Amino acid sequence: MAAKVGLHVLLYPILLLLTALDLQSCHGDQERKVYIVYMGERPQGDFSVASTHHSMLEGVLGSISLAKKSLIYSYGRSFNGFAAKLTDEEAGKLSEMQGVVSVLPNHKLKLHTTRSWDFVGLPRSKVVGHQGDIIIGLLDTGIWPESESFSDEGLSSPPRKWKGICLGANFTCNKKIIGGRFYNINRYFGSTDFISPRDSEGHGTHTSSTAAGRKIASAGYYGLANGTARGGVPSARIAMYKVCWSTGCSSADVMAAYDDAIADGVDIISVSLGFDRVGQYFEDPIAIGAFHAMRKGILTSASAGNSGPIPSTIANYAPWILTVAANTIDRKFVAQGLSINSYDLYGKSFPLIWGGDAANYSAGFDPEISKFCSPRSLNSYKVEGKIVLCRNPQDDTGVLTANGVGTIMTNSFTNDVAFSYSLPATRISTDDGLKILDYIRSTENPIATILVGETWKDIVAPYIASFSSRGPNFITPDILKPDLTAPGVDILAAWSPVASASNDFEDPRSVRFNIISGTSMACPHASGAAAYVKAAHPNWSPAAIKSALMTTVHKMDPKKHEDLEFSYGSGHINPSKAIDPGLVYDSSEADYIDFLCKQGYNNTTIGLITGDNSSFCTTTGPKRAWGLNYPSFSLPVEDGSPIKAVFTRTVTNVGRPNSTYTLSFHMPPPITVVVKPSILSFSATGEKKKFRVKVHGPKVAQQPITSGEIIWTDGVHVVRSPLVVYTVLPGSTFSSLPSQKEPRFN
């Protein structure tokens, strides 16, 4: 495939490298690095962003020529800012300039797919609204346009609102993939990268087809998960913004992609990547881009991260983002142990050896290292032709390079996710591994075989994947995160044929579909569901769509999850119900601005972010976020303090004109909940009603989480919101909660 790229594309990385060297030489400083200068909303009228950015850089660098060479991106289609190569001192000077909201160092982000849509209850034949008018923009590793999942057969021309383009050699859009752009601030490309929106990693093709892939009846992975693969909205259009490469994903590229996607006219933005942890909202490029997208009526759906089950590891935590956790579906792949094993040994047995007995002493490895079967640690003379028992190996490459036949991996970390490998392999529990080790020790000629993978029904699904990042929200603990959960374990979807077919990057096999796991896979399920709701209700705001998805979820079983809503948010996504939620918790830009004011942002910063000098904060100092019209309720209480809070909420009737909703709620004692009023009567669609929720109780001590719920129902619709109360310990991340006089409860 690479031979088709062309000489001009192969030379492109060299030209970019020369440009980078020229910059370094002109600056005369080896310590320059990329910074993002964020300046809020784009000024209206006749305004040259590049000219302004050059002028600012000239003031710091001393000459316009250095300024032009330093500048990498000018963001100006949807918001104002730029990326440039600067020293720390120069970045500090820019941060003090008038009109600058924040200066962020460029960071690397982490990448965070037959059966899954059936499992969430979205029938294949259920079509609502004008789904062909919906455009999903994905920030990812690119897309493989020739995949049958992206056929444009039967589709009309792209919607008139579309303003995007298709860039890059050896890449052609069609009526399904209507846009393709690529960004690479590092100006370095790996040997497998395509200098275009084409996908060499597989990840972006997988997420795109999950969200909006066409129906493909012949999907499967070496006989596993056979069936019809499809996206949530198969007729929706796709725009790919390639920000991730074999070398990683850059925050400056993410900002550039958001700048374009908003201006291009996408309806939903799907972001299956994120930071481990960022300081404040406007120090996070995804939060920044999502805020400006929200202002244009575009919802961002983003992955929660893969750092679970550790508490407070949640990514993409801004309240204007739909944050998606990952759950299992009722299908698992087994090969004695948990594995997507595509290799059939036909029952033949092979000699079995313990990795600790095959140490490669000549390379400096002893049994305490070789038991993990890491690369070069195994003696190939002892391993060749055998199956190797390994303790918690990172992958199968150590056994593979030592000419082993297969590997049995013990694992004490996860028991809910299967992986594919480039040789026969399976993963078992530590206890089962000890039994096999006893067998090896007590048997003169131990033997084993590894069965080809099978598909089993998982009757306890859905439950949250062990890897899915957990709350609570460490920036604003009054906002419950994640928002909801969606399928993200063992998902089959389209794949790039030049990407590895397994966890081994050297795997030479080529596949059309692949099975992988992560919150990266959950996110496009939520993105597809959001597109489904958007098609049915094109005028709904991002907050209304988000509310519809959150309040109509399937409840998760709390007995399976000790961290309760911190793992699954409101619950498991249910798009069929979301198109008719009855009531929505809507929020406007003004509501988010009020929230930001209470988070401590001042008038000047808010004015820059919004581009409106009339924006102002009426509060002084940080306040609690109990007034943000969020579809869930979160109350952190400092350890040893009494429980007390009053939440205010407003619901909008999006159902029948004349309807009455009655209240029901649940909260374990000794916590008391009072809701006023307890009946909401509507006479028109679009009518709004306000209610208040008072939560109070005695002093609490080290109470991790108490889970309750508030439900409004008219006999047809059930509008449910979780309510959680938990303690935070002194000295913890959350211990400096803003103090606030309890408002009067009427």
C-alpha positions in Angstrom: 0.0 0.0 0.0 2.9 2.4 0.8 4.2 2.1 -2.7 1.1 3.9 -3.9 1.8 7.0 -1.9 4.1 8.7 -4.3 7.6 10.3 -4.1 6.3 13.7 -3.2 4.6 12.3 -0.1 7.8 10.3 0.9 9.8 13.6 0.7 7.3 15.5 2.7 8.7 14.4 6.1 12.2 15.5 5.0 10.9 19.0 4.0 9.2 19.3 7.4 12.3 18.2 9.2 14.4 20.8 7.3 11.8 23.5 8.3 12.1 22.4 11.9 15.9 22.5 11.8 15.8 26.0 10.2 13.6 27.2 13.0 16.0 25.8 15.6 19.0 27.4 13.9 17.3 30.8 13.6 16.2 30.8 17.2 19.7 29.8 18.3 18.2 28.0 21.3 17.9 24.3 21.8 15.3 24.6 24.6 12.4 25.9 22.6 9.2 23.9 22.7 5.7 24.2 21.5 3.2 26.2 23.5 -0.4 26.9 22.9 -1.6 30.5 23.4 -5.4 30.5 24.0 -7.1 33.9 23.5 -10.8 33.0 23.8 -13.5 33.8 21.2 -12.5 35.0 17.7 -13.1 38.8 17.4 -15.9 39.7 15.1 -15.6 41.6 11.8 -12.6 42.1 9.5 -9.9 40.6 11.6 -6.6 38.9 10.6 -5.7 36.4 13.3 -2.4 35.6 11.7 -1.4 39.2 11.6 -2.3 39.7 15.3 -0.4 36.5 16.3 2.7 37.6 14.3 2.6 40.9 16.0 2.4 39.4 19.5 5.3 37.0 18.7 7.3 39.9 17.2 7.0 41.8 20.5 8.5 38.8 22.3 11.0 37.4 19.8 12.2 40.8 18.5 11.7 40.4 14.7 8.8 39.6 12.4 10.9 36.9 10.6 11.5 35.0 13.8 7.8 35.4 14.6 6.7 33.9 11.3 9.1 31.0 11.7 8.1 30.4 15.3 4.4 30.3 14.5 3.1 26.8 13.8 -0.7 27.2 14.0 -3.0 30.3 13.9 -6.4 29.3 15.3 -9.0 31.7 14.0 -11.9 29.9 12.3 -13.8 29.2 15.5 -11.8 30.7 18.3 -8.7 32.8 18.8 -5.2 31.5 19.6 -2.0 30.1 18.2 0.7 27.5 18.7 4.4 28.5 18.5 7.9 27.4 19.4 9.0 29.3 22.5 11.2 29.2 25.5 9.7 29.1 28.9 10.6 32.7 29.4 8.9 33.8 26.2 5.8 31.8 27.1 5.7 33.6 30.4 5.9 37.0 28.7 3.0 36.0 26.4 0.9 34.8 29.3 1.1 38.4 30.8 -0.2 40.0 27.6 -3.6 41.6 27.4 -6.1 39.3 25.7 -4.4 36.0 26.6 -6.5 33.6 28.6 -3.9 30.9 29.1 -0.6 29.6 27.8 -0.4 25.8 27.7 2.6 23.6 27.0 2.0 21.2 24.2 1.3 17.8 25.6 0.8 14.2 24.3 -2.7 12.8 24.7 -3.6 9.1 25.0 -5.9 7.2 22.7 -8.5 6.1 25.0 -16.9 -1.5 18.2 -21.8 -6.7 15.4 -23.5 -7.1 18.7 -23.0 -3.9 20.7 -25.8 -1.8 19.1 -28.3 -4.6 19.5 -27.2 -4.9 23.1 -28.0 -1.2 23.8 -31.4 -1.8 22.3 -31.2 0.2 19.1 -32.9 -1.9 16.4 -31.3 -2.0 13.0 -34.5 -0.9 11.2 -35.2 2.1 13.5 -34.6 5.3 11.5 -35.7 8.7 12.8 -35.4 12.2 11.3 -33.1 13.1 8.5 -30.1 11.0 9.6 -28.2 11.7 6.3 -28.0 15.3 7.3 -26.0 14.5 10.5 -22.3 14.9 10.4 -20.0 13.3 13.0 -16.6 14.8 13.3 -13.9 12.5 14.8 -10.6 13.5 16.2 -8.5 10.3 15.8 -5.8 8.4 13.9 -7.5 8.8 10.5 -9.8 6.5 8.5 -9.5 3.8 5.8 -11.8 5.2 3.1 -12.0 1.9 1.1 -13.5 0.0 3.9 -17.0 -1.3 3.0 -18.2 0.3 6.3 -17.8 3.7 4.5 -19.5 2.9 1.2 -21.6 5.8 0.0 -24.0 3.6 -2.0 -27.5 5.1 -2.0 -26.4 8.3 -0.2 -27.3 11.8 -1.5 -24.9 14.7 -1.8 -23.4 16.1 1.5 -25.6 18.5 3.4 -25.5 22.1 2.2 -24.2 23.3 5.6 -21.0 21.4 5.1 -17.9 23.7 4.6 -15.2 21.1 5.0 -12.6 19.8 2.6 -10.6 16.7 1.8 -6.8 17.0 2.1 -3.9 14.7 1.6 -2.3 12.5 -1.1 -3.8 9.1 -1.8 -7.0 9.9 0.0 -10.4 10.5 -1.6 -13.6 11.4 0.1 -17.0 10.3 -1.0 -20.6 10.9 0.0 -20.1 9.0 3.3 -16.7 10.3 4.3 -17.3 14.0 3.3 -14.2 15.5 5.0 -10.6 14.6 5.9 -7.9 16.8 7.4 -4.6 16.0 9.1 -2.4 17.8 11.6 1.1 17.1 12.9 2.8 19.7 14.9 5.8 17.5 15.6 6.6 17.3 11.9 7.9 13.8 12.4 6.2 10.8 10.9 6.9 7.1 11.6 7.7 4.7 8.9 4.1 3.4 8.8 2.3 6.8 8.8 0.4 8.1 5.8 0.8 11.9 5.3 -2.9 12.2 4.9 -6.1 11.4 6.8 -5.6 7.7 5.9 -5.4 5.5 8.9 -2.3 3.3 9.5 -3.1 2.6 13.2 -6.7 1.2 12.9 -8.1 3.1 15.9 -9.8 5.9 13.9 -11.3 3.4 11.4 -12.7 1.4 14.3 -14.3 4.4 16.1 -15.7 5.9 12.9 -17.4 2.7 11.9 -18.8 2.2 15.4 -20.4 5.6 15.4 -21.7 5.7 11.8 -20.5 2.7 9.8 -22.8 1.1 7.1 -24.3 -2.3 7.7 -21.9 -5.1 6.7 -23.3 -8.6 6.9 -20.0 -10.4 6.5 -18.1 -9.0 9.5 -16.0 -11.0 11.9 -12.5 -11.7 13.2 -11.1 -15.1 12.1 -14.4 -16.8 12.8 -15.2 -14.9 16.0 -18.0 -12.3 16.4 -19.5 -13.2 13.0 -22.5 -11.2 12.1 -23.7 -7.8 10.8 -21.5 -4.9 11.9 -23.0 -1.4 11.8 -22.7 2.0 13.4 -25.3 3.8 15.5 -26.4 6.0 12.6 -25.3 4.1 9.4 -26.5 7.0 7.1 -24.8 9.8 9.0 -21.8 11.4 7.3 -18.2 11.3 8.7 -15.5 13.9 8.8 -12.1 12.8 10.0 -9.6 15.1 11.7 -6.4 13.1 12.0 -4.6 14.3 15.1 -3.0 11.0 16.2 0.0 9.2 14.6 2.3 6.3 15.4 4.2 9.0 17.4 1.2 10.0 19.5 -1.3 12.8 19.7 -0.5 16.5 20.2 -2.7 19.0 22.1 -1.8 21.7 19.6 -3.1 19.5 16.8 -6.3 18.8 18.8 -6.9 22.6 19.1 -6.3 23.0 15.3 -8.8 20.2 14.6 -11.4 21.7 16.8 -10.9 25.1 15.2 -11.6 23.5 11.8 -14.4 21.0 12.8 -16.5 23.7 14.4 -16.2 26.0 11.3 -16.7 23.1 8.9 -20.2 22.4 10.2 -20.1 19.1 12.1 -23.1 18.2 14.4 -21.3 15.9 16.9 -17.6 15.7 17.8 -16.3 12.4 18.9 -13.0 12.4 20.8 -11.6 9.0 21.9 -8.5 10.5 23.6 -7.6 12.6 26.5 -5.1 13.7 29.2 -4.5 11.7 32.4 -4.9 14.9 34.4 -5.0 18.6 33.6 -5.3 21.6 35.9 -8.2 23.9 35.1 -10.8 23.9 32.3 -9.1 26.4 30.1 -5.8 24.6 30.4 -7.3 21.5 28.7 -7.4 21.7 24.9 -10.4 19.3 24.7 -12.3 21.3 27.2 -11.5 24.5 25.3 -12.5 23.1 22.0 -15.6 21.5 23.4 -16.7 24.9 25.0 -16.5 26.7 21.7 -18.3 23.8 20.0 -21.0 24.0 22.5 -21.5 27.7 21.7 -22.1 26.7 18.1 -24.6 24.0 19.1 -22.2 21.0 18.8 -22.0 18.3 21.4 -18.6 16.8 22.2 -18.7 13.1 23.3 -15.4 12.0 24.9 -13.9 8.9 26.5 -13.5 8.8 30.2 -10.0 7.3 30.1 -8.5 3.8 30.7 -6.9 4.4 34.1 -9.4 2.5 36.2 -10.3 1.1 38.7 -8.2 3.8 40.5 -10.5 6.5 41.9 -10.5 10.0 40.5 -8.7 9.2 37.3 -11.5 10.5 35.1 -10.6 12.4 31.9 -12.6 14.9 29.9 -14.5 16.1 33.0 -15.8 19.5 31.8 -19.6 19.8 32.3 -20.2 20.7 28.7 -18.7 17.4 27.6 -20.5 14.0 27.5 -18.0 11.8 29.4 -18.4 8.1 28.6 -17.3 5.1 30.6 -16.9 1.6 29.2 -19.0 -1.5 30.0 -19.1 -5.1 28.8 -21.8 -6.6 26.5 -23.3 -10.0 26.7 -20.5 -11.6 24.7 -17.0 -12.7 25.8 -14.2 -14.6 24.0 -12.7 -17.6 25.6 -9.9 -20.0 24.8 -9.8 -22.0 28.1 -9.0 -18.6 29.6 -9.9 -15.2 28.4 -8.5 -14.6 24.9 -9.4 -13.7 21.3 -7.4 -16.6 20.0 -7.6 -16.9 16.3 -5.1 -19.8 16.0 -6.3 -23.4 15.9 -3.8 -26.1 17.1 -6.5 -28.7 16.4 -6.1 -30.2 19.9 -2.4 -31.1 19.4 -0.4 -31.0 22.6 3.1 -29.4 22.9 5.7 -29.5 25.7 5.0 -27.0 28.5 7.6 -24.9 30.2 7.5 -22.2 33.0 9.1 -18.9 31.9 11.2 -18.8 35.0 12.9 -22.1 34.0 13.9 -20.7 30.6 16.0 -17.7 31.6 18.4 -16.3 29.0 21.4 -16.0 31.3 23.8 -15.1 28.4 21.8 -11.9 27.9 21.8 -11.1 31.6 18.4 -12.3 32.6 17.6 -14.4 35.7 14.4 -16.4 36.5 12.9 -13.5 38.4 12.9 -11.6 35.1 12.3 -14.4 32.6 9.1 -15.5 34.4 7.5 -12.4 32.9 8.6 -13.5 29.4 9.7 -10.1 28.4 11.6 -9.7 25.1 15.1 -11.3 25.1 14.6 -12.7 28.6 13.9 -16.3 27.3 16.4 -18.8 26.1 15.2 -19.8 22.7 16.9 -23.3 22.9 14.6 -24.1 25.9 11.5 -22.4 24.6 11.5 -23.4 20.9 8.5 -25.6 20.0 7.0 -25.3 23.5 4.1 -23.5 25.1 5.3 -21.1 27.8 3.6 -20.3 31.1 4.2 -16.6 31.9 3.4 -14.4 34.9 1.7 -11.1 34.0 3.6 -10.5 30.7 3.1 -7.3 28.9 2.4 -9.1 25.6 3.4 -12.2 23.6 6.5 -10.9 21.9 9.0 -12.4 24.3 7.7 -16.0 23.6 7.2 -15.2 19.9 10.8 -14.0 19.4 12.1 -17.1 21.3 10.3 -19.4 18.9 7.7 -20.6 21.3 4.5 -22.2 20.0 2.1 -20.4 22.3 1.8 -18.8 25.7 -0.4 -19.2 28.8 -0.5 -15.9 30.7 -1.4 -15.5 34.3 -3.0 -12.2 35.1 -3.9 -10.7 38.5 -5.1 -7.3 37.1 -8.1 -7.7 34.8 -10.5 -10.5 34.3 -13.0 -8.9 31.9 -11.1 -8.0 28.8 -9.8 -10.3 26.1 -6.9 -9.5 23.8 -5.7 -10.9 20.5 -2.1 -12.0 20.0 0.2 -13.1 17.1 0.5 -16.7 18.3 -1.8 -19.0 20.2 -2.4 -17.4 23.6 -4.8 -17.3 26.5 -5.0 -15.5 29.9 -5.9 -17.2 33.1 -6.2 -16.2 36.8 -3.2 -16.2 39.1 -4.7 -19.1 41.1 -5.1 -21.2 38.0 -1.6 -20.3 37.0 -0.3 -21.6 40.3 -2.1 -24.9 39.6 -0.4 -25.2 36.2 2.9 -24.4 37.7 2.4 -27.2 40.3 1.6 -29.5 37.3 4.8 -28.5 35.6 6.9 -29.1 38.8 5.3 -32.4 39.5 5.3 -33.9 36.0 8.3 -35.3 34.1 7.1 -34.2 30.7 4.4 -31.6 31.1 2.3 -30.9 28.0 -0.5 -28.5 27.1 -2.6 -27.2 24.2 -4.5 -24.0 23.6 -7.9 -24.2 22.2 -9.1 -21.9 19.4 -11.3 -19.0 20.6 -15.0 -19.4 21.3 -17.8 -16.9 21.8 -19.6 -17.3 25.1 -22.7 -15.5 26.4 -21.9 -13.2 29.3 -25.1 -13.4 31.5 -23.9 -10.8 34.0 -23.4 -8.0 31.5 -23.4 -5.1 31.5 -20.8 -4.3 34.1 -18.1 -1.6 34.1 -14.7 -2.6 32.7 -11.9 -2.7 35.2 -9.9 -0.4 33.0 -12.6 2.3 32.7 -11.5 5.5 34.6 -13.4 6.4 37.8 -14.7 9.5 39.4 -15.1 11.5 41.4 -14.4 14.7 39.4 -11.2 16.1 40.9 -11.7 19.6 39.4 -15.4 20.2 40.3 -16.5 17.4 42.6 -20.0 18.9 42.6 -20.4 17.6 39.0 -20.8 13.9 38.8 -18.5 12.2 36.3 -18.6 10.0 34.2 -22.0 10.9 32.7 -23.0 7.5 31.5 -21.5 4.3 30.2 -21.6 2.5 26.8 -20.2 -0.7 25.3 -16.4 -0.7 25.3 -15.2 -4.3 25.8 -14.5 -6.7 22.9 -16.0 -4.5 20.3 -15.9 -5.6 16.6 -15.6 -2.8 14.0 -13.8 -1.9 10.8 -10.0 -1.8 10.8 -7.2 -0.5 8.6 -5.7 -3.4 6.6 -2.2 -2.1 7.1 -2.5 -1.9 10.9 -1.6 -4.8 13.1 -4.2 -7.5 13.5 -3.3 -8.1 17.2 -1.4 -6.6 20.1 1.9 -7.4 18.4 2.8 -4.4 16.2 4.9 -6.8 14.1 1.9 -9.1 13.3 2.0 -9.4 9.5 -1.7 -10.4 9.1 -4.2 -8.0 7.5 -7.8 -7.9 8.7 -10.9 -5.9 7.6 -12.4 -6.0 11.1 -10.8 -6.2 14.5 -11.9 -6.7 18.1 -10.5 -4.2 20.6 -11.5 -2.7 24.0 -11.3 0.7 25.7 -13.3 3.8 26.6 -12.2 4.8 23.1 -14.8 2.2 21.9 -17.5 3.4 24.3 -17.2 7.0 23.2 -18.3 6.5 19.6 -21.3 4.5 20.8 -22.3 7.6 22.7 -21.5 9.7 19.7 -23.7 7.6 17.5 -26.5 7.8 20.1 -26.1 11.5 20.3 -26.3 11.7 16.5 -29.4 9.6 16.6 -31.1 12.0 19.0 -29.8 15.0 17.0 -31.4 13.6 13.8 -34.8 13.3 15.6 -34.5 16.8 17.2 -32.2 18.9 15.0 -32.9 22.1 17.1 -32.0 20.6 20.5 -29.0 22.1 22.3 -26.0 20.0 23.2 -27.1 20.1 26.8 -30.6 18.9 25.9 -29.2 15.9 23.9 -26.9 15.1 26.7 -29.7 15.2 29.2 -31.9 13.0 27.1 -29.2 10.4 26.9 -28.4 10.6 30.7 -32.0 10.5 32.1 -33.2 7.6 29.9 -30.4 5.1 30.7 -30.7 1.5 31.8 -29.9 1.4 35.5 -26.7 -0.4 36.4 -26.6 -3.1 39.1 -25.0 -1.5 42.1 -24.1 -4.9 43.6 -21.6 -5.4 40.8 -19.8 -2.0 41.4 -18.5 -0.9 44.7 -17.7 2.5 43.3 -21.3 2.9 42.1 -21.9 6.1 40.0 -18.2 6.9 40.1 -17.9 4.0 37.6 -21.1 4.3 35.5 -22.5 7.8 36.0 -26.3 7.8 35.3 -26.2 4.3 33.8 -26.1 2.3 30.6 -26.9 4.2 27.4 -30.4 3.6 25.9 -30.7 5.6 22.6 -34.2 4.3 21.7 -35.6 5.9 24.8 -33.5 9.0 24.5 -35.4 10.4 21.5 -38.5 10.7 23.7 -37.2 11.7 27.2 -40.3 13.7 28.3 -38.2 16.3 30.2 -34.7 17.6 29.6 -32.3 19.5 31.8 -31.2 22.2 29.4 -28.3 24.5 29.8 -27.3 27.5 27.8 -23.9 29.2 27.4 -25.1 31.7 30.0 -25.5 28.8 32.5 -22.0 27.6 31.9 -20.6 31.1 32.2 -22.3 31.4 35.6 -20.8 28.1 36.5 -17.3 29.3 35.5 -17.8 32.5 37.6 -18.5 30.3 40.6 -15.4 28.3 39.8 -13.3 31.5 40.3 -12.9 32.8 36.7 -13.0 36.6 36.6 -14.8 39.1 34.4 -11.8 39.7 32.1 -11.2 36.0 31.4 -14.9 35.3 30.8 -15.1 38.3 28.4 -12.2 36.9 26.4 -13.6 33.4 26.3 -17.0 34.6 25.1 -15.9 37.6 23.1 -18.6 39.6 24.8 -17.5 42.5 27.1 -21.0 42.5 28.7 -20.3 39.1 30.2 -19.7 39.6 33.9 -19.7 37.6 37.1 -22.1 38.6 39.9 -20.4 36.3 42.5 -17.1 36.9 44.2 -14.9 34.0 45.1 -15.5 30.3 44.4 -18.9 29.0 45.1 -20.5 25.5 45.0 -21.8 24.3 41.6 -25.2 23.2 43.0 -27.1 25.6 40.6 -25.8 24.3 37.3 -28.7 22.7 35.5 -27.0 19.3 35.4 -29.0 16.0 34.9 -27.3 14.4 37.9 -26.6 15.5 41.5 -23.3 15.2 43.3 -22.6 16.3 46.9 -19.1 15.9 48.3 -18.9 16.6 52.1 -15.7 17.2 54.0 -15.1 14.4 56.5 -16.6 15.2 59.9 -19.0 17.9 58.5 -22.8 17.7 58.4 -24.5 17.0 55.1 -26.3 20.0 53.8 -27.0 21.4 50.3 -29.7 22.8 48.1 -29.7 22.1 44.4 -31.8 24.1 42.0 -32.9 22.6 38.7 -35.1 23.5 35.7 -36.7 21.0 33.4 -38.1 21.7 30.0 -41.1 19.7 28.7 -40.3 18.1 25.4 -43.2 15.7 25.5 -46.9 16.1 25.3 -48.3 19.6 25.7 -50.6 18.8 28.7 -48.7 16.6 31.1 -48.2 16.3 34.8 -45.1 14.7 36.4 -45.0 13.4 39.9 -42.0 12.9 42.1 -40.4 9.8 43.5 -37.0 9.5 45.1 -34.8 7.2 47.1 -32.0 8.0 49.5 -30.6 5.6 52.2 -30.9 6.9 55.8 -29.7 8.9 57.6 -29.7 11.2 54.7 -32.9 13.1 54.1 -34.1 14.5 50.8 -36.9 17.1 50.3 -38.0 18.2 46.8 -40.3 21.1 46.2 -42.6 21.2 44.4 -43.3 17.5 44.2 -45.7 17.9 41.2 -44.8 19.6 37.9 -47.7 20.4 35.6 -47.1 21.6 32.0 -49.6 23.1 29.6 -47.3 23.4 26.5 -44.3 21.8 24.9 -41.2 23.9 25.6 -42.6 25.1 29.0 -40.1 25.2 31.8 -40.5 24.4 35.5 -38.1 24.9 38.4 -37.6 22.7 41.5 -35.2 22.6 44.4 -33.7 19.6 46.1 -32.7 19.9 49.8 -30.3 17.2 51.0 -29.3 17.1 54.7 -28.1 14.7 57.3 -25.7 14.3 60.3 -22.0 14.6 60.4 -20.3 11.9 58.3 -17.1 10.1 58.7 -15.2 8.4 55.8 -18.4 7.6 53.9 -17.1 6.7 50.3 -20.4 7.1 48.5 -24.1 6.9 49.2 -26.3 6.5 46.1 -29.8 7.7 45.6 -32.1 8.9 42.8 -34.7 11.5 41.9 -37.4 10.4 39.4 -40.1 12.4 37.6 -42.8 10.4 35.7 -46.0 11.2 33.9 -47.0 7.5 33.5 -45.3 7.3 30.1 -41.8 8.9 30.6 -39.4 8.1 33.4 -36.9 10.9 33.9 -34.3 9.6 36.4 -31.3 11.4 37.9 -28.7 9.9 40.3 -27.9 11.7 43.5 -24.7 10.8 45.3 -23.3 11.9 48.6 -19.7 11.1 49.6 -17.0 12.4 52.0 -13.6 13.8 51.2 -10.7 13.6 53.6 -8.8 16.6 54.9 -5.6 17.1 52.8 -7.1 15.3 49.8 -7.5 16.8 46.3 -11.1 17.7 47.2 -10.5 19.1 50.7 -10.7 22.8 49.7 -14.3 22.7 48.8 -15.7 26.3 48.5 -17.7 27.4 51.5 -21.2 28.5 50.9 -24.0 29.7 53.1 -26.9 27.3 52.7 -29.6 29.0 50.5 -33.1 29.4 51.9 -35.3 26.5 50.9 -38.8 27.5 50.0 
